[in-house]
Amino acid sequence: MTTASYSSLVAMRFADGDVVSFSGTKWRRGLRHAGQWATVDDQHTSRSDDEIRAALASADSTYAPVLPNVHQPLPGTSCATREALNALVFRPATGAVLYTASLNRTQSFLGNDHGVLRRNPTSLNLASVRASLQGTLARHQRASITYHRATGRLFARYAVADAALHTHVYVLTAS
């Protein structure tokens, strides 16, 4: 899991499958009921998105977005051209936090279908998000890029020469 500051997560939309860890407990969204946070240990306690946002204010909390399954198409509307990327409207978002994951042959052979998050997340403004996605399209002609408006996320997936599959998850934020 990677750490992101609370200020960058205040107004983002969570998605089922996201994980937040604080006070030694991992909370998963959608574990028992869609839209609710729960733990594996306690079957009777659930939390709302607002309670989780408040918990993220503590310094020892971490957040990790759900990573899409590599055997399924990326969620959302395809943005396969530069014009499609330029036409995207991100309002009311003012920026994004970029999470990068990779999946290599060994991980795939061992049953990993999502990849592993790499390094700390990067905060970007919307112009940098567009530039990053356009650069991905320019460098990797077979890249798949989608925008999932309901969860406020952009996804980019492409393969690289060392037989690794890279997935970028841009979680839109508002400050």
C-alpha positions as CSV (number, residue, x, y, z in Angstrom):
1,M,0.0,0.0,0.0
2,T,1.1,3.5,-0.6
3,T,0.6,6.7,1.4
4,A,-1.2,9.8,0.2
5,S,-1.9,13.0,2.1
6,Y,-5.4,13.5,3.5
7,S,-5.8,16.9,1.7
8,S,-5.5,15.1,-1.7
9,L,-8.1,12.5,-0.7
10,V,-10.8,14.8,0.9
11,A,-13.1,15.1,-2.1
12,M,-12.4,12.0,-4.1
13,R,-14.9,9.3,-4.8
14,F,-14.1,5.9,-3.3
15,A,-14.8,2.6,-5.2
16,D,-15.7,-0.8,-4.0
17,G,-12.4,-2.7,-3.5
18,D,-10.4,0.3,-2.2
19,V,-8.4,-0.4,1.0
20,V,-7.6,2.0,3.9
21,S,-5.4,1.0,6.8
22,F,-5.3,2.9,10.1
23,S,-4.8,2.0,13.8
24,G,-3.6,-1.5,12.7
25,T,-6.9,-2.3,11.0
26,K,-7.5,-2.7,7.2
27,W,-10.9,-1.5,6.0
28,R,-12.2,-2.6,2.6
29,R,-15.0,-0.9,0.7
30,G,-17.6,-3.2,-0.6
31,L,-16.5,-6.2,1.5
32,R,-20.0,-7.0,2.7
33,H,-22.2,-4.3,1.3
34,A,-21.7,-2.0,-1.7
35,G,-20.6,1.4,-0.6
36,Q,-19.8,0.5,3.0
37,W,-16.4,-0.1,4.6
38,A,-15.9,-3.2,6.7
39,T,-13.1,-5.3,8.1
40,V,-12.5,-9.1,7.8
41,D,-12.3,-9.4,11.6
42,D,-15.4,-7.6,12.7
43,Q,-18.6,-8.6,10.9
44,H,-20.9,-6.2,12.7
45,T,-19.0,-2.9,12.2
46,S,-19.2,-0.8,9.1
47,R,-18.1,2.7,8.2
48,S,-19.3,5.3,5.7
49,D,-17.1,7.2,3.2
50,D,-17.1,10.3,5.5
51,E,-15.9,8.3,8.5
52,I,-13.0,6.9,6.4
53,R,-12.1,10.4,5.1
54,A,-11.9,11.5,8.8
55,A,-9.7,8.5,9.6
56,L,-7.4,9.4,6.7
57,A,-6.6,12.6,8.5
58,S,-4.4,10.6,10.9
59,A,-0.7,10.5,10.0
60,D,-0.5,6.7,10.2
61,S,-3.2,5.9,7.7
62,T,-2.7,4.5,4.2
63,Y,-4.9,4.3,1.1
64,A,-4.7,2.0,-1.9
65,P,-7.2,2.1,-4.9
66,V,-8.6,-1.1,-6.3
67,L,-6.6,-2.2,-9.3
68,P,-8.5,-3.5,-12.4
69,N,-8.3,-7.2,-13.3
70,V,-5.9,-7.7,-16.2
71,H,-8.1,-10.4,-17.8
72,Q,-11.0,-7.9,-18.2
73,P,-11.4,-4.7,-20.1
74,L,-10.6,-1.5,-18.2
75,P,-13.7,0.0,-16.6
76,G,-15.2,3.1,-18.2
77,T,-15.4,4.8,-21.6
78,S,-12.5,4.3,-24.0
79,C,-10.3,7.3,-24.8
80,A,-8.2,5.9,-27.6
81,T,-7.4,9.2,-29.4
82,R,-5.8,12.5,-28.6
83,E,-9.1,14.2,-29.5
84,A,-11.1,12.0,-27.0
85,L,-8.6,12.9,-24.2
86,N,-8.9,16.6,-25.0
87,A,-12.8,16.3,-24.9
88,L,-12.9,14.9,-21.4
89,V,-14.5,17.1,-18.8
90,F,-13.2,16.4,-15.2
91,R,-15.3,19.0,-13.3
92,P,-15.4,19.4,-10.3
93,A,-12.0,17.8,-10.0
94,T,-9.0,20.1,-9.7
95,G,-6.2,17.4,-9.8
96,A,-5.5,13.7,-9.5
97,V,-3.3,11.3,-7.6
98,L,-1.5,8.8,-9.8
99,Y,-1.0,5.2,-8.6
100,T,1.2,3.0,-10.8
101,A,1.0,-0.8,-10.7
102,S,3.0,-3.5,-12.7
103,L,2.5,-7.1,-13.3
104,N,5.3,-9.3,-14.6
105,R,5.3,-13.0,-15.8
106,T,6.3,-14.4,-12.4
107,Q,3.5,-12.6,-10.6
108,S,1.0,-13.6,-13.2
109,F,2.2,-17.3,-13.0
110,L,1.7,-17.2,-9.2
111,G,-2.0,-16.1,-9.7
112,N,-1.8,-12.3,-9.3
113,D,-4.5,-10.8,-11.6
114,H,-4.2,-7.2,-10.6
115,G,-0.5,-6.3,-10.3
116,V,1.4,-4.7,-7.5
117,L,1.4,-1.0,-6.6
118,R,4.8,0.6,-7.1
119,R,6.3,3.6,-5.3
120,N,4.4,6.4,-3.6
121,P,1.5,8.1,-5.5
122,T,2.1,11.3,-7.4
123,S,-0.1,14.4,-7.2
124,L,-0.9,16.0,-10.5
125,N,-2.9,18.9,-11.8
126,L,-5.4,18.3,-14.6
127,A,-3.1,19.6,-17.3
128,S,-0.4,17.2,-16.2
129,V,-3.0,14.3,-16.3
130,R,-3.9,15.1,-19.9
131,A,-0.2,15.4,-20.9
132,S,0.7,12.1,-19.2
133,L,-2.1,10.3,-20.9
134,Q,-1.3,11.8,-24.3
135,G,2.3,10.8,-23.8
136,T,1.2,7.3,-23.0
137,L,-0.8,7.2,-26.2
138,A,2.2,8.5,-28.2
139,R,4.7,6.1,-26.7
140,H,2.5,3.0,-26.7
141,Q,0.2,2.7,-29.7
142,R,-1.6,-0.3,-28.2
143,A,-2.3,1.4,-24.8
144,S,-5.8,1.2,-23.5
145,I,-7.1,4.3,-21.8
146,T,-10.5,4.7,-20.2
147,Y,-12.4,7.2,-18.0
148,H,-14.8,5.9,-15.4
149,R,-16.9,8.9,-14.5
150,A,-18.9,7.2,-11.7
151,T,-15.7,6.5,-9.6
152,G,-13.8,9.5,-10.8
153,R,-10.9,7.5,-12.2
154,L,-8.8,7.3,-15.4
155,F,-7.1,4.1,-16.2
156,A,-4.2,3.5,-18.6
157,R,-2.7,0.0,-19.4
158,Y,0.1,-0.9,-21.7
159,A,2.8,-3.6,-22.0
160,V,6.5,-2.9,-22.0
161,A,9.5,-4.7,-23.5
162,D,10.4,-6.7,-20.4
163,A,7.0,-8.5,-20.6
164,A,5.5,-6.4,-17.8
165,L,2.0,-5.0,-17.9
166,H,1.8,-1.5,-16.5
167,T,-1.5,0.0,-15.1
168,H,-1.9,3.7,-14.1
169,V,-4.8,4.6,-12.0
170,Y,-5.5,8.4,-11.8
171,V,-7.9,9.1,-8.9
172,L,-9.5,12.5,-9.5
173,T,-9.4,14.9,-6.5
174,A,-10.8,18.3,-5.6
175,S,-9.2,20.6,-3.2
